[in-house]
Amino acid sequence: MFSQRFPIKALPEIYEEVSLLVKNAVSLWSWHHHTTTVFRQRLPGTVSVFVGEEQFLVHRFLLEGSPLFHEAVEGKHREVRLPPLTVNFTHILTLLKIRWCLQLHSAMSELDHKLCSLRRLADGVLWVITQQFADAPSD
């Protein structure tokens, strides 16, 4: 059976959890999909997003599903220019990363929600970030 694991409370535990999640996902994928073909990983590359004079390098997979970045995702352009009115692009980029993590959690939970759920990892990241900005460390 599954043993109860303690909550993540330190950065090294986050690395251990990520390693465990990757191993579980690889094992579950190999159990469900029996192939003899070697697949190569396709790395989509990055897109330069210019907001006014500032430049941000963003991975293409983060921009999928956003109509504003459709041509960049399709590979037609290597750069996107946004009007300088979007001064909070760092926050938009964080939102895109969180959305991608939620999609990853959903896909991995479909494989097996007990072995591949990102819930414990997300709770641990929240705990570590909260403790980093706390006035006094606590348990």
C-alpha positions in Angstrom: 0.0 0.0 0.0 0.9 3.7 -0.1 2.6 5.0 3.0 1.8 8.4 4.4 4.5 10.8 3.5 5.3 13.9 5.5 4.8 17.4 4.0 7.7 19.1 2.2 9.3 21.7 4.4 12.7 22.3 2.8 14.2 22.9 -0.6 16.1 19.5 -0.8 12.8 17.7 -0.2 11.4 19.6 -3.3 14.2 18.2 -5.4 13.6 14.7 -4.1 9.9 15.0 -4.8 10.5 16.1 -8.4 12.9 13.2 -8.9 10.3 10.7 -7.5 7.6 12.2 -9.7 9.7 11.9 -12.9 10.6 8.2 -12.0 6.9 7.4 -11.3 5.7 9.1 -14.6 8.4 7.2 -16.6 7.4 3.9 -15.1 3.7 4.4 -15.5 4.1 5.6 -19.1 6.2 2.5 -20.0 3.6 0.2 -18.4 0.8 1.7 -20.4 2.5 2.2 -23.8 4.5 -0.7 -25.1 6.6 0.5 -28.1 9.8 -0.5 -29.7 10.3 2.8 -31.4 12.8 5.3 -30.0 11.2 8.7 -29.8 13.3 11.9 -29.7 12.3 14.7 -27.5 11.3 17.8 -29.5 12.5 21.0 -27.8 10.4 23.9 -29.0 12.9 26.6 -28.3 12.4 30.0 -27.1 10.7 33.2 -28.3 11.9 36.7 -27.6 9.1 38.8 -26.2 9.7 42.5 -26.3 7.7 44.7 -24.0 8.7 48.2 -24.9 12.5 48.1 -24.6 12.6 45.1 -22.3 13.3 41.6 -23.6 12.1 38.3 -22.1 13.1 34.9 -23.4 10.0 32.6 -23.1 9.7 28.9 -23.9 7.2 28.2 -26.7 5.2 25.6 -24.7 4.3 28.3 -22.1 2.7 30.4 -24.8 0.4 27.7 -26.2 -3.2 28.5 -25.8 -2.7 32.3 -25.8 -4.2 33.9 -29.0 -1.8 36.8 -28.7 1.2 34.5 -29.2 -0.3 32.2 -31.8 2.2 33.0 -34.6 5.1 32.6 -32.3 3.9 29.1 -31.1 3.4 28.0 -34.7 7.1 28.7 -35.3 6.5 31.5 -37.8 8.2 34.2 -35.7 11.2 34.1 -33.3 10.1 37.3 -31.6 6.9 39.0 -30.5 6.5 42.7 -29.8 3.9 43.9 -27.2 2.9 47.4 -26.6 4.7 49.0 -23.6 1.3 49.3 -21.8 1.9 45.8 -20.4 4.3 46.8 -17.6 3.4 43.7 -15.6 4.7 41.1 -18.1 6.7 39.3 -15.3 3.4 38.6 -13.6 1.8 37.5 -16.8 4.7 35.2 -17.4 4.3 33.7 -13.8 0.6 33.1 -14.6 1.6 31.3 -17.8 4.0 29.1 -15.8 1.4 28.3 -13.2 -1.2 27.4 -15.9 1.4 25.1 -17.5 2.0 23.4 -14.2 -1.8 22.9 -13.7 -2.0 21.3 -17.2 1.0 19.0 -16.3 -0.7 18.1 -13.0 -3.9 17.2 -14.9 -2.1 15.0 -17.4 0.0 13.2 -14.8 -3.1 12.6 -12.6 -4.8 10.9 -15.5 -1.9 8.4 -15.5 -2.3 7.6 -11.8 -3.4 10.2 -9.3 -1.8 8.4 -6.3 1.7 8.2 -7.8 2.0 11.2 -10.1 -0.1 14.0 -8.5 1.7 17.3 -8.2 -0.3 18.3 -5.1 2.4 17.4 -2.5 5.0 19.3 -4.7 2.7 22.4 -5.0 2.0 22.4 -1.2 5.8 22.1 -0.6 6.7 24.9 -2.9 4.0 27.1 -1.2 5.4 26.2 2.2 9.0 27.0 1.3 8.1 30.3 -0.4 6.0 31.3 2.6 8.8 30.4 5.0 11.3 32.4 2.9 9.3 35.6 3.4 8.2 35.0 7.0 9.5 37.2 9.8 10.4 34.2 12.0 10.8 30.6 10.7 8.4 28.1 12.1 7.3 24.5 11.7 
